[in-house]
């Protein structure tokens, strides 16, 4: 940071100040003629162009998606025994979607029942056998531990009955999916969306943040030219920058416009500070069946080019100085 300040002062500030000082010393020698008037006119025009508030629009990559949606994953490795839904099916919250079986989990539960029965007998018989009375505390602790583990195993088996977390429509399903298929944990089974409300998620560059506020309007343009654009309104603006980018569809690594890099954890980290903004469609627009990528053009506060340059330079200086 210090080196950058020194470079700015030495290579920019020093020559400019020297030139201005020379002009001041020779002020009596300066006379107005056609060439000087033309130069003065060009200088004034340039300053006016820099200071005039031309630019007001803010541009950003964006995603249009359902306001309420859920991804359903395989909760535990096992075999699909029932398939109760399909793409396009309307479901209600709590409806049965899939039933799975796990022979390994059933075996562990059977073993747990046998061990609980053995430990329960040992606890109930401790008054009859002196050797068992000596292990009373240890046996009770083992029984309590086994009961807790058995409860956890039963909870895992209950998760093999997969139900819809919300009321909506199934828009995506693992393909091909048939009864008898073996599935791994955390595989995506289905995507369910509420076809009612939708919203638009975008990320704003730090230098554009002062020019936008809640309530500003704009327009969303889908990348798919077969879909129509529509008006949007800014709903919320994050107060802090996003440390990671949760939406790969917006990342430069996948062909989009937000410059990111992957860290050691596989997370997408923005190269420059960006702020998440949420927008809502103006009018009645049903939620899309799938996530739609595009761009938003928002009407911001009109600012001059000089103001934008000044803010950008100051932001870089503050960021590089560590404040």
N, C-alpha and C positions, 0 to 999 in steps of 0.2 A: 504493500500500500504506500509506504514511504517513497519507494522508488518511482511509483506511478505519479505521485504528487510532484516529485522533483522533476520528472520528465515533462509534466504539463507546464510547470513554472518556467523551466529552462528553455524548452523548445517551442512553446506557444506564447506564454505570458511575456517573457523577456523580449522577443522580437517585436511583439505588438506594442509593448510599452515604449521601446526604443523608437519605433516608427512614429508613434504619437508625440513623443518628446521632440523629435526632429521637426514634425509639422508645426508644433507650437513655437519653436525657436524661429522658424522661417515664416511665421504668420504674416509679417509685413510684406514679404515677397510674393505672397499668393495673390493672384488676381483672377477675377472671374472672366472666363472666355467660353467659347462654344464647347471646347473639349471638357473644361472643368465643370460646366453646367451639365453636360451629358453624363459625366462620371457621377456628379452629385445626384442627378435624377435616378440613375441606376442604383446608387447606394440607398437612397430613400425608398425606392420601389422594393428593393430586396428586404430592407428592414420591415416595411409594411407587410410584405408577404410572410415574413417570419412571425410577426406579431399578430396578424389577423387570425381569428378563430375559424379556420377552414374546417378542420377535421372534427367530427363528432361521433362517427360510427365506431363501434367496437366489434371486432371479429373474433370468433372462437370456434374450435372443434366442439361437437356436441353429440349426444346420444338421446334419441327419443325412445322411451320405454314405458311400460305400464307402471303406474304409481305403486301398485301392490302386486307383487309376484313372489313366487317361491320356487327354489330348486330342491328337488327331492333326491336324496342320495341313499345308496345302500348302507344301512346302519351297521351290518355285521356280515362277514362273508358267509355265503350259504347258497342254497338251491331254490330257485323260484318255483313255488308250488301252485300259486294262483295269480292270474293276471286279470284284473277287473276294470281296466280302463284302456283307452286308445286315444290317438291324436284327434282333437276336436271334441272330445267328450266334455260335457258340462258336469262339474262335481261340486258338492257342498263340503263345507268344513267338517272333517271327521269321517267322510266317506272312505270305504276301503278301496285302496288302489292295488296293493300287492301283498301277497303272503309268501314268506320264505321259510325254509327249514334249514337247520344246521345240525348235522349228525354229531359234530364235535361238541357243540354246546349242549345238546341233549345228553351226551355221554358224561360231560362234566357235572350236569345237574343231577343225573342218577348217582354218580359217585358222591356228590355232596349230600344227597339224601341218606345214603348208606352211612356216611361218616357221622352225620348228625344223629342218626338212630343209635350208632355205637356209643357216641359221647353222651347222649341223653341217658342211655342205660347205665353207663359208668357213673354218672352223677346221681341217678336215683338209687343205685346199689351201693353207694359209698358207706352207708351205715352198716352194712353186713360184712364187708371185707376190710380188715385193718389196713391192708396195703393200699386199697383205693382211697381210704380216708386221708392218707398221707399226701395224696396227689389231688386233693379236692380243689384247691385254688387253681392249680395248673389246668385241670380238666375243665373247670368252668370257663376259664379264659379261652381255651381251645374251642369250646362249644360256642361261645359268643362270637369268636372270630369266624368260625365256619358258618354260623347263621348269617353274618354280615356278607360273607362272600357268596353264599347261596342266594341271598336277596339281590345282589348285584347281577348274578348270572340269570336269575328269573327276569330282572328288568331288561337285560340284553335280549332275552328271548321274546319279551313282549314287543320290543322294537322291530322284530321281524314281521310284525303285522303293520304294514305301512299305510297310514291314512293321510288324507289331504289336509294340509295345514291351513287352507283357506278356501273360500268359495270362489270359483272361477272356471277357467277352461284349460284343458291340457293342450299346450301348443307344441310341446317337444317331448319325444319319447326315445329311450335308448333303443337303437336298431342294430341288428335284428333282436327281438326280445320274444322268447317263447317259454312256455312252462317247461321246467326241467333244466333250464340254463343255470350254470354256476356263475355267480357274481362275486366280485371282490368288494371289499369295504371301500366306501367313499366314491364308488362309481355313480355317475349322474344317471338317475332313473327317469326323471321327468321334470318338465318345467310347467308350472301352472301360473296363469296370469288372471287377474281380475279385469275383464274387458271394459270396465267403466272408466275411471280416471286415468290420466297419463301425465307424465312430466318429462322435462328435458333437462339433462345434466350436462354441464359444460365446465370448462376450466379457463380461468381468466389470467392473463399475464399480469405480473406485478405492476408494470408501467401503465396498464389500462385501468387499474383498480380505482384511481381517483375520479375517473370519468363516468362511473356507473353507480347507480343506486337502486334500491328496491323500488319497484313500480315502473322502471323504464321498460319501454316496449321495443320490439324488434320483430325479426322474422326468422323462421327455421327453414333451411333448404336441405332436403334429403339428398344424399349422394346418388340415390337411385332416381334417375330422371323421370321414371314412370310415376313417381309419387309427387303430389302437389305440395308446395310450400304453404305455410300458415303462420299467422301472427302469434307471438309469444310475449309473456310479461315476466320480468324478473321477480321471483318469489323470495329467495334468500341468497345472501352472499356470505361466504365463510369469513370469519374474522382473522383466521390464521391460515398460512399456506399449507398445502397438502404435502406431507413428507413422502408419500408413495401414491402411485396412480393405480387404483383398483380396477380400472377398465382398460384392458389391453387393446380394445378397438380404437382407442384414441392415441395409442403410442406410436412413435416413429419407427420402432423396431418392427411393427406390423403394418407399415405403410401409411400411417396417419400423420398428423401434423405436430403433435406434442413431442418435443425432444426429450427422450428419457434414456436411462442406462439401467442395466440389471445389476443389483447388488449381490452379495454372497448368498443371500437367502432366496434369490430368485425374484425379489420384489422389483417393481418398476419405479425408479426414482427420477423425478423431473430434474433436468439439467439446470433450469432456472425456476425461481419461485412461481407457483401457480395457485390460484384460489378457486375452490369449487363454488359454482353458482347453480342454483336450481331455478328453473323457469316453468311456467305453466302455459298451456295453450290458451289462446283467446278464442272463446267459442266452444262448441260441443264437438270434441274430437275423441272418438273411442280409442282405447289403447291399442297399439299395434300388436300383432300376433308374435312378432319377433322384435328384437332390439334393432332400431334403425339409426345408422350413423349419418351425420351430415354436418352442416355449419350453421351458426347463428350470426346474424348481423343485428346489432343492438344500437339503439339511438342513445348515445351518451351525451354528456355535457360537452359542448363545443370548446375546444382548446386549440391554441396556436401551435404551430410546429416548434417554435422556440420553447414554449412551455413543456411540450413533450420531451424535447431534447434535454432541457434542464432537469426535469424530474428523473429521467433515465440516468443521467450522469450522477445526480445526487444519490439515487438508489444504489448504484454500483459502488460509489465511494463509501456509503454507510455499510453496505454489505461486506465490502472488502476490508473495512477497518475493524469489523467485528462487533460493532455496536448493535 
